[in-house]
């Protein structure tokens, strides 16, 4: 997993599509969803951490 698109595909695989037309809100919702998937043990810790890193980079790149 290297891009935000990869994170979106991971979420989509688990039935979640996020698009609000507000990039910052989308990133917040994606982070919340990936945390929930990790809490429910539906994604491995390494995948979770990589996804968080990508989301954080996007958040700081769009401010």
Backbone torsions as a table, in degrees:
resi	resn	phi	psi	omega
1	UNK	NA	121.9	-175.7
2	UNK	-129.4	-18.0	-173.3
3	UNK	-131.7	167.1	175.9
4	UNK	-62.1	-34.8	176.4
5	UNK	-58.0	-40.7	178.1
6	UNK	-62.1	-40.3	177.5
7	UNK	-63.8	-43.6	178.8
8	UNK	-60.7	-40.4	179.3
9	UNK	-66.9	-36.8	176.1
10	UNK	-62.5	-46.7	178.7
11	UNK	-63.4	-41.7	179.2
12	UNK	-60.3	-39.7	178.3
13	UNK	-58.2	-30.1	-179.8
14	UNK	-99.4	13.8	173.1
15	UNK	88.7	16.3	-177.8
16	UNK	-118.5	122.9	173.6
17	UNK	-121.4	126.0	-177.4
18	UNK	-120.1	120.0	173.9
19	UNK	-155.7	110.5	-178.0
20	UNK	-118.4	-0.9	-173.7
21	UNK	73.9	1.4	177.4
22	UNK	-116.9	104.7	-173.5
23	UNK	-56.7	-45.1	-178.6
24	UNK	-63.9	-41.5	177.6
25	UNK	-65.2	-42.5	176.9
26	UNK	-56.5	-45.3	-179.4
27	UNK	-64.5	-40.4	177.1
28	UNK	-61.8	-45.0	-179.5
29	UNK	-66.5	-38.6	177.2
30	UNK	-62.5	-43.2	179.0
31	UNK	-62.1	-43.9	178.8
32	UNK	-60.6	-44.0	-179.4
33	UNK	-65.7	-43.3	-179.2
34	UNK	-66.1	-34.5	175.7
35	UNK	-64.6	-42.1	178.1
36	UNK	-63.3	-44.1	178.4
37	UNK	-60.1	-39.5	178.7
38	UNK	-68.8	-42.9	178.5
39	UNK	-59.9	-35.1	179.4
40	UNK	-87.0	7.1	177.7
41	UNK	60.4	34.0	179.1
42	UNK	-94.7	-13.7	172.5
43	UNK	-133.4	145.7	179.6
44	UNK	-69.7	156.8	-178.9
45	UNK	-58.8	-40.6	-179.5
46	UNK	-63.2	-39.7	178.0
47	UNK	-67.5	-43.8	178.3
48	UNK	-57.0	-48.8	-178.1
49	UNK	-66.1	-39.5	178.2
50	UNK	-64.2	-42.9	179.0
51	UNK	-62.6	-43.4	178.4
52	UNK	-61.5	-41.8	179.0
53	UNK	-60.8	-44.4	179.1
54	UNK	-63.1	-45.6	-179.8
55	UNK	-62.5	-44.3	179.7
56	UNK	-62.2	-41.5	177.6
57	UNK	-61.6	-41.0	178.7
58	UNK	-65.8	-41.0	179.1
59	UNK	-59.3	-44.6	-177.3
60	UNK	-76.1	-23.0	178.4
61	UNK	-81.0	-17.7	-176.5
62	UNK	-109.4	13.5	-178.8
63	UNK	-87.2	NA	NA
